[in-house]
Every structure is written in C-alpha cells, then in structure tokens.
Amino acid sequence: MENILQWFKTEEHEGKRCVFDPLRRRYVVLTPEEEVRQKTLFLLVEHLSVPSGRLAVEYSIKVNGLDKRADAVVFDAEGKPLMIVECKAPTVTLSQAVLEQALRYHSVLQPKFLLLTNGATICCFKTEKSILVAMDHLPDYNAMRD
C-alpha cells in the first residue's frame, strides 16, 4: 500500500493539482498525460520489475538536430536503451502519427521495445531484425534484457 501512496500523492501548488513523481523526486502538474505517465511508470516499476534507477523520465534526445523528449526510457545495467515509452492523454487516439513520433525516438535510441499508451489502450512492439512486431503482452524487465 505504501508504494501506491508514494506514486499517487497529490497536492495543490499555486492553484494547480500536482502529483509527486518519485522518479524525478518532485511534484509535477497533474495533466491528463501526466496521469497516464504516472500510472505507466507505476506499472513498469511495481508490476514489470523495472528498477527505478534504470528508468529515465522525460529523457532528452536529439532527433534530426531537434531537441525532443521521450516520456520514459528503460535502460539496462550498461546504460543501453531497452524500451521507449510514449504516453498520451486518454482523449488522444493511438494513431499512426503517435506511432511515427515514437519511431523517430526509436530510430535514435534503437531499443528492443516500444510502448505506446493513452491509459485505456497499451500497444507494445518488439524489434525483430529491424522490424517492429506487435506483442500480445508486456515484457517484464528480465524479458526486456533477454
């Protein structure tokens, strides 16, 4: 119970509802997309056994010379990206445009896995011989490293 309270502790800050992000160790404004991100981070750490120290939130990358941010990236012990996580608000459909955004990040970081979610829908893909293949389940951290 303590872990779930840590993940979803909220407060008002300057008239805005904020949630404490235990990975970034600070309060962030609780937008619909942030709520999806926090629930997804909780899923990764608490249910898929991703060590919190191997998870970067709002990870900065350069894509075609432009500064971009992946919502989250899971790394192995050597710092190699294993999974990119792209979160959208519940009102955003996981469309081709969302997939293309995530693929731009994927082309730079080259992880084995790609996860897209809007909270209601989760799509997970695995890279097999340079082709993304849709998965019917979410891999835990051990499976990501295999």
Backbone as CSV, one residue per row, in Angstrom:
resi,resn,N_x,N_y,N_z,CA_x,CA_y,CA_z,C_x,C_y,C_z
1,MET,0.828,-1.206,0.000,0.000,0.000,0.000,0.864,1.258,0.000
2,GLU,1.997,1.198,0.700,2.859,2.375,0.784,3.370,2.785,-0.599
3,ASN,3.729,1.809,-1.450,4.234,2.122,-2.785,3.206,2.875,-3.623
4,ILE,1.958,2.463,-3.550,0.927,3.136,-4.354,0.703,4.561,-3.835
5,LEU,0.789,4.766,-2.534,0.631,6.118,-1.994,1.776,7.018,-2.428
6,GLN,2.967,6.458,-2.499,4.133,7.220,-2.967,3.913,7.681,-4.398
7,TRP,3.359,6.797,-5.225,3.193,7.119,-6.638,2.074,8.117,-6.892
8,PHE,1.061,8.132,-6.091,-0.098,8.961,-6.414,-0.416,9.994,-5.342
9,LYS,0.629,10.493,-4.688,0.484,11.542,-3.684,0.282,12.868,-4.425
10,THR,-0.818,13.555,-4.128,-1.116,14.812,-4.813,-1.232,15.956,-3.820
11,GLU,-0.977,17.150,-4.335,-1.099,18.387,-3.555,-1.481,19.511,-4.499
12,GLU,-1.982,20.581,-3.898,-2.235,21.805,-4.653,-0.986,22.681,-4.589
13,HIS,-0.541,23.179,-5.730,0.582,24.113,-5.801,0.180,25.253,-6.719
14,GLU,0.117,26.460,-6.152,-0.240,27.657,-6.922,-1.530,27.458,-7.714
15,GLY,-2.508,26.843,-7.055,-3.820,26.649,-7.655,-3.910,25.512,-8.654
16,LYS,-2.844,24.726,-8.789,-2.851,23.599,-9.732,-2.662,22.298,-8.974
17,ARG,-3.390,21.274,-9.420,-3.262,19.946,-8.824,-1.951,19.337,-9.324
18,CYS,-1.112,18.879,-8.409,0.181,18.295,-8.759,0.295,16.907,-8.150
19,VAL,1.092,16.077,-8.800,1.356,14.725,-8.329,2.855,14.604,-8.068
20,PHE,3.208,13.877,-7.010,4.616,13.663,-6.717,5.135,12.538,-7.589
21,ASP,6.180,12.821,-8.354,6.818,11.811,-9.186,8.030,11.289,-8.409
22,PRO,7.958,10.047,-7.899,9.071,9.534,-7.098,10.349,9.317,-7.906
23,LEU,10.254,9.198,-9.213,11.454,9.032,-10.031,12.177,10.359,-10.247
24,ARG,11.411,11.414,-10.505,12.012,12.741,-10.664,12.182,13.443,-9.320
25,ARG,11.576,12.875,-8.279,11.645,13.390,-6.902,11.131,14.818,-6.787
26,ARG,10.018,15.083,-7.453,9.419,16.416,-7.369,7.957,16.336,-7.782
27,TYR,7.228,17.394,-7.421,5.837,17.500,-7.843,5.781,18.034,-9.268
28,VAL,4.860,17.487,-10.051,4.624,17.947,-11.423,3.122,18.152,-11.595
29,VAL,2.763,19.076,-12.470,1.344,19.373,-12.703,0.648,18.115,-13.218
30,LEU,-0.492,17.825,-12.632,-1.239,16.609,-12.965,-2.152,16.861,-14.168
31,THR,-1.553,16.837,-15.352,-2.311,16.925,-16.603,-2.837,15.530,-16.925
32,PRO,-3.783,15.408,-17.866,-4.234,14.068,-18.258,-3.078,13.183,-18.750
33,GLU,-2.141,13.748,-19.508,-0.997,12.957,-19.979,-0.097,12.553,-18.818
34,GLU,0.096,13.450,-17.857,0.935,13.125,-16.697,0.314,12.007,-15.879
35,GLU,-1.007,12.002,-15.767,-1.673,10.923,-15.040,-1.390,9.582,-15.719
36,VAL,-1.470,9.545,-17.047,-1.158,8.316,-17.789,0.302,7.939,-17.572
37,ARG,1.207,8.919,-17.629,2.630,8.640,-17.420,2.869,8.042,-16.038
38,GLN,2.273,8.647,-14.988,2.489,8.141,-13.629,1.953,6.720,-13.470
39,LYS,0.801,6.438,-14.032,0.244,5.079,-13.958,1.125,4.090,-14.718
40,THR,1.690,4.527,-15.835,2.561,3.664,-16.629,3.879,3.418,-15.909
41,LEU,4.447,4.451,-15.285,5.677,4.285,-14.507,5.441,3.322,-13.341
42,PHE,4.301,3.461,-12.688,3.940,2.552,-11.594,3.879,1.120,-12.114
43,LEU,3.242,0.917,-13.258,3.149,-0.411,-13.869,4.547,-0.975,-14.141
44,LEU,5.409,-0.162,-14.718,6.762,-0.621,-15.046,7.542,-1.035,-13.798
45,VAL,7.521,-0.188,-12.781,8.325,-0.441,-11.587,7.696,-1.508,-10.693
46,GLU,6.416,-1.382,-10.404,5.781,-2.250,-9.416,5.295,-3.588,-9.966
47,HIS,5.000,-3.659,-11.258,4.454,-4.905,-11.816,5.367,-5.576,-12.836
48,LEU,6.217,-4.803,-13.502,7.116,-5.386,-14.500,8.565,-5.413,-14.013
49,SER,8.761,-5.069,-12.751,10.063,-5.187,-12.064,11.194,-4.378,-12.686
50,VAL,10.860,-3.236,-13.301,11.898,-2.356,-13.817,12.500,-1.607,-12.620
51,PRO,13.820,-1.722,-12.401,14.427,-0.975,-11.299,14.268,0.534,-11.544
52,SER,13.837,1.255,-10.536,13.586,2.689,-10.718,14.839,3.429,-11.177
53,GLY,16.004,2.956,-10.800,17.247,3.581,-11.219,17.593,3.346,-12.682
54,ARG,16.843,2.484,-13.341,17.074,2.184,-14.764,15.997,2.795,-15.649
55,LEU,15.274,3.748,-15.081,14.160,4.374,-15.787,14.359,5.883,-15.796
56,ALA,14.417,6.464,-16.978,14.559,7.918,-17.119,13.235,8.495,-17.602
57,VAL,12.783,9.550,-16.933,11.517,10.204,-17.280,11.830,11.495,-18.028
58,GLU,11.056,11.756,-19.093,11.271,12.910,-19.970,12.730,12.944,-20.424
59,TYR,13.140,11.862,-21.045,14.517,11.666,-21.481,14.809,12.482,-22.743
60,SER,15.800,13.364,-22.661,16.145,14.258,-23.780,16.963,13.532,-24.835
61,ILE,16.552,13.713,-26.090,17.289,13.153,-27.222,17.268,14.164,-28.365
62,LYS,18.195,14.001,-29.286,18.218,14.825,-30.495,17.678,13.977,-31.642
63,VAL,16.681,14.522,-32.336,16.103,13.848,-33.499,16.224,14.804,-34.669
64,ASN,17.017,14.433,-35.649,17.257,15.306,-36.811,17.682,16.710,-36.384
65,GLY,18.540,16.774,-35.365,19.053,18.055,-34.889,18.125,18.822,-33.972
66,LEU,16.934,18.289,-33.725,15.961,18.959,-32.854,15.938,18.302,-31.475
67,ASP,15.788,19.126,-30.439,15.675,18.606,-29.077,14.273,18.048,-28.864
68,LYS,14.205,16.785,-28.467,12.931,16.107,-28.203,13.034,15.415,-26.857
69,ARG,11.891,14.948,-26.343,11.870,14.215,-25.080,10.971,12.997,-25.187
70,ALA,11.534,11.852,-24.891,10.728,10.640,-24.767,10.103,10.666,-23.368
71,ASP,8.865,10.226,-23.253,8.201,10.241,-21.945,8.982,9.435,-20.915
72,ALA,9.458,8.269,-21.326,10.290,7.459,-20.436,11.127,6.508,-21.277
73,VAL,12.284,6.157,-20.735,13.159,5.178,-21.378,13.664,4.228,-20.292
74,VAL,13.577,2.928,-20.583,14.093,1.887,-19.703,15.481,1.509,-20.218
75,PHE,16.452,1.409,-19.294,17.829,1.084,-19.658,18.278,-0.217,-18.995
76,ASP,19.292,-0.850,-19.597,19.914,-1.995,-18.937,21.034,-1.494,-18.021
77,ALA,21.750,-2.408,-17.390,22.790,-2.029,-16.428,23.944,-1.267,-17.069
78,GLU,24.155,-1.456,-18.370,25.232,-0.766,-19.078,24.788,0.566,-19.668
79,GLY,23.528,0.926,-19.474,23.016,2.194,-19.992,22.476,2.118,-21.404
80,LYS,22.271,0.913,-21.912,21.711,0.731,-23.250,20.183,0.790,-23.163
81,PRO,19.539,1.579,-24.036,18.076,1.650,-24.001,17.421,0.307,-24.347
82,LEU,16.470,-0.100,-23.518,15.721,-1.332,-23.749,14.318,-1.054,-24.273
83,MET,13.704,0.035,-23.777,12.316,0.347,-24.147,12.097,1.852,-24.122
84,ILE,11.385,2.326,-25.128,10.894,3.706,-25.140,9.414,3.645,-24.788
85,VAL,8.979,4.557,-23.924,7.577,4.642,-23.525,7.041,6.002,-23.969
86,GLU,5.963,5.980,-24.738,5.323,7.210,-25.176,3.900,7.230,-24.620
87,CYS,3.605,8.245,-23.811,2.294,8.371,-23.166,1.518,9.525,-23.784
88,LYS,0.238,9.316,-23.936,-0.669,10.343,-24.430,-1.848,10.465,-23.464
89,ALA,-2.526,11.596,-23.522,-3.732,11.792,-22.713,-4.795,10.784,-23.150
90,PRO,-5.726,10.449,-22.254,-6.765,9.484,-22.597,-7.622,9.887,-23.808
91,THR,-7.697,11.171,-24.093,-8.502,11.627,-25.229,-7.773,11.504,-26.568
92,VAL,-6.480,11.153,-26.524,-5.682,11.042,-27.747,-5.681,9.600,-28.230
93,THR,-6.105,9.400,-29.453,-6.100,8.072,-30.059,-4.667,7.675,-30.402
94,LEU,-4.338,6.419,-30.177,-3.015,5.926,-30.552,-3.000,5.681,-32.059
95,SER,-2.761,6.747,-32.773,-2.853,6.762,-34.235,-1.495,6.500,-34.887
96,GLN,-1.501,6.511,-36.200,-0.270,6.387,-36.971,0.688,7.532,-36.634
97,ALA,0.163,8.731,-36.415,1.009,9.888,-36.077,1.726,9.678,-34.744
98,VAL,1.043,9.090,-33.767,1.662,8.806,-32.468,2.758,7.758,-32.649
99,LEU,2.475,6.727,-33.432,3.477,5.696,-33.702,4.686,6.303,-34.404
100,GLU,4.451,7.180,-35.369,5.562,7.804,-36.098,6.421,8.672,-35.176
101,GLN,5.792,9.371,-34.238,6.547,10.153,-33.261,7.472,9.233,-32.464
102,ALA,6.915,8.147,-31.963,7.707,7.203,-31.174,8.800,6.550,-32.025
103,LEU,8.515,6.297,-33.287,9.516,5.694,-34.172,10.692,6.629,-34.428
104,ARG,10.448,7.925,-34.413,11.566,8.875,-34.546,12.525,8.736,-33.356
105,TYR,11.966,8.604,-32.154,12.790,8.388,-30.971,13.489,7.025,-31.063
106,HIS,12.731,6.043,-31.520,13.244,4.681,-31.665,14.428,4.645,-32.632
107,SER,14.365,5.418,-33.694,15.450,5.405,-34.690,16.759,5.932,-34.100
108,VAL,16.668,6.809,-33.117,17.862,7.360,-32.480,18.386,6.415,-31.396
109,LEU,17.503,5.930,-30.530,17.926,5.142,-29.367,18.083,3.651,-29.659
110,GLN,17.368,3.139,-30.654,17.462,1.733,-31.064,17.182,0.711,-29.945
111,PRO,16.101,0.898,-29.166,15.796,-0.095,-28.128,15.126,-1.330,-28.742
112,LYS,15.030,-2.387,-27.934,14.341,-3.603,-28.392,12.828,-3.441,-28.366
113,PHE,12.312,-2.558,-27.456,10.874,-2.464,-27.249,10.376,-1.029,-27.366
114,LEU,9.113,-0.918,-27.741,8.432,0.370,-27.855,7.044,0.202,-27.256
115,LEU,6.694,1.092,-26.329,5.395,1.016,-25.659,4.660,2.327,-25.881
116,LEU,3.428,2.237,-26.358,2.553,3.394,-26.542,1.326,3.196,-25.674
117,THR,0.897,4.258,-24.986,-0.325,4.138,-24.191,-1.028,5.483,-24.043
118,ASN,-2.343,5.408,-23.956,-3.155,6.564,-23.601,-3.943,6.262,-22.320
119,GLY,-3.500,5.258,-21.620,-4.164,4.858,-20.382,-5.214,3.788,-20.605
120,ALA,-5.997,3.924,-21.651,-7.045,2.940,-21.948,-6.501,1.837,-22.850
121,THR,-5.590,2.191,-23.720,-5.006,1.257,-24.677,-3.496,1.245,-24.502
122,ILE,-2.934,0.051,-24.543,-1.482,-0.104,-24.493,-1.077,-0.925,-25.706
123,CYS,-0.114,-0.418,-26.454,0.446,-1.144,-27.591,1.930,-1.332,-27.328
124,CYS,2.385,-2.561,-27.415,3.801,-2.847,-27.198,4.347,-3.553,-28.430
125,PHE,5.545,-3.141,-28.835,6.199,-3.709,-30.012,7.596,-4.158,-29.636
126,LYS,8.068,-5.194,-30.324,9.437,-5.676,-30.153,10.138,-5.580,-31.501
127,THR,11.398,-5.161,-31.473,12.185,-5.097,-32.696,12.768,-6.473,-32.976
128,GLU,12.442,-7.003,-34.137,12.989,-8.286,-34.577,13.560,-8.099,-35.970
129,LYS,14.887,-8.165,-36.077,15.576,-7.983,-37.358,15.145,-6.690,-38.041
130,SER,15.175,-5.593,-37.282,14.844,-4.243,-37.762,13.376,-4.049,-38.117
131,ILE,12.520,-4.966,-37.713,11.081,-4.845,-37.957,10.373,-4.811,-36.607
132,LEU,9.418,-3.871,-36.443,8.627,-3.829,-35.218,7.481,-4.820,-35.317
133,VAL,7.396,-5.691,-34.329,6.361,-6.708,-34.288,5.483,-6.442,-33.068
134,ALA,4.158,-6.375,-33.280,3.228,-6.147,-32.176,3.258,-7.333,-31.222
135,MET,3.247,-7.028,-29.926,3.243,-8.066,-28.896,1.854,-8.170,-28.275
136,ASP,1.537,-9.345,-27.752,0.238,-9.529,-27.097,0.346,-9.444,-25.579
137,HIS,1.525,-9.039,-25.078,1.745,-8.891,-23.642,2.853,-7.861,-23.412
138,LEU,3.001,-7.444,-22.164,4.087,-6.531,-21.798,5.231,-7.341,-21.206
139,PRO,6.443,-7.118,-21.675,7.572,-7.858,-21.118,7.974,-7.279,-19.761
140,ASP,8.372,-8.161,-18.846,8.928,-7.650,-17.599,10.394,-7.298,-17.847
141,TYR,11.050,-6.744,-16.831,12.415,-6.266,-17.018,13.369,-7.379,-17.462
142,ASN,13.225,-8.580,-16.883,14.094,-9.697,-17.288,13.905,-10.035,-18.762
143,ALA,12.668,-10.040,-19.227,12.394,-10.348,-20.638,12.933,-9.235,-21.550
144,MET,12.914,-7.981,-21.076,13.460,-6.889,-21.873,14.963,-7.079,-22.095
145,ARG,15.638,-7.652,-21.103,17.092,-7.806,-21.171,17.530,-9.048,-21.949
146,ASP,16.614,-9.994,-22.174,16.962,-11.234,-22.906,17.268,-10.959,-24.362
